[in-house]
Amino acid sequence: MKHLRKLLYPFSVVYHGVTAARNTLYDLDILSSEKYKLPIICVGNLSVGGTGKSPMIEYLLNLLKTEKVAVLSRGYKRKSTGFQLVAVNDSVLKSGDEPLQFKNKFPRAIIAVDANRQHGIAELQKFSPAVILLDDAFQHRKVQAGFQILLTRYDELFTKDLMLPAGNLRESRGGMRRADIILVTKCPSELSQEKMREIEREIAPASYQKVFFTGIEYDSSVFNKQESMLLQDFMRKKFTLVTGIAKATPLVQHLNRLSGNFEHLEFGDHHAFSEEELKKLRTHERILTTEKDFMRLRNHFPAEQLYYLPIQVKFLNDAQPEFDQSIQNFINKKETR
């Protein structure tokens, strides 16, 4: 498939020209970006696919839990339109799976969806948040976030990628210069210092940019609508793993390392399950899924049949305090202006 995509390279050249021209117009202030006095942090990437934006949004929500925080997301694959505030008991069709996940984990946070980020920020400002987190808005240059966090996967670095449609890049690699922090995500936990330095040299950050390395940490327990149990206890009996995310490989590898006896049913990212698919899934005695998929499946199964395994971001190289301080410094600087 990768080799076939490379045949589309001529179209990538055209796409590169269009996106480069657009970025140049913004860089020269010919096209205007709206600036805000309020601290706004953007979490995004240069490529399509799963780089770990949702776990990073959740990390920031937890870091800033003493603040009045709002999150603005597009609400991918929702059926509603315009600005919508997300409630804990919303349907995925109204809110999208990831915003609903954020609201369920952080009910005190203000979670909203709006494809028009300018309009969404204006609506959120009516609630007087202390900070706004923009989910997947790195290419939304009509708004100018005060702090930009750019994510790139360890096994799919943007430095090795091509522009769409031959590759997965939404814009050229030069877009990374807009970032304040570059996070290399989904790294193996045993990543060596030498490999980190090699990757950092390849990324070639500017003097104002910091590079951090993160991995995935899986919870030791699984959860359903009513209770939790230790993952090791859950795995004593056969189960079915159901995923509808961009990259399920790390999760599968984790469960295999724990000697799990399971069948894996894999669907596309943000998959909308049909009634026929749900009917077939109900024939499986015990199902384990991701937290994002659980948002789409939870109302279709009894509690004892469907469980999810949470994940969280883990900073490598003891770099978490430095990252946290960078975020706090930005917020404090904004507040004193």
NORFENUR-V386006 format. One line per field, one symbol per residue. ss: DSSP state (A for helix, B for strand, O for the rest). burial: # if it has 24 or more other C-alpha atoms within 12 Angstrom, else .. Layout:
# NORFENUR-V386006
ss = ???
burial = ???
This chain:
# NORFENUR-V386006
ss = OAAAAAOOAAAAAAAAAAAAAAAAAAAOOOOOOBOOOOBBBBBBBOBOOOOOAAAAAAAAAAAOOOOOBBBBBOOOOOOOOOOBBOOOOOOAAAAOAAAAAAAAAOOOOBBBBOOOAAAAAAAAAAAOOOBBBBBOOOOOOOBOOOBBBBBBBOOBOAAAOOBOOOOOBOOOAAAAAAOOBBBBBOOOOOOOAAAAAAAAAAAOOOOOOBBBBBBBBBOOBBBOOOOBBBAAAAOOOOBBBBBOOOOOAAAAAAAAAOOOOBBBBBOOOOOOOOAAAAAAAOOOOOBBBBAAAAAAAAAAOOAAABBBBOBBBBBOOOOAAAAAAAAAAAAAAAAOO
burial = ...........#..##..#..##..............########################.##...###########....######.##################.##########.######...##########################.####.#############.###############......#..##..#.#...###########..###......#..##...#######.##.###..#....#.#.#.#..#####.......#..#.#############.##..##############.....#..##..##......
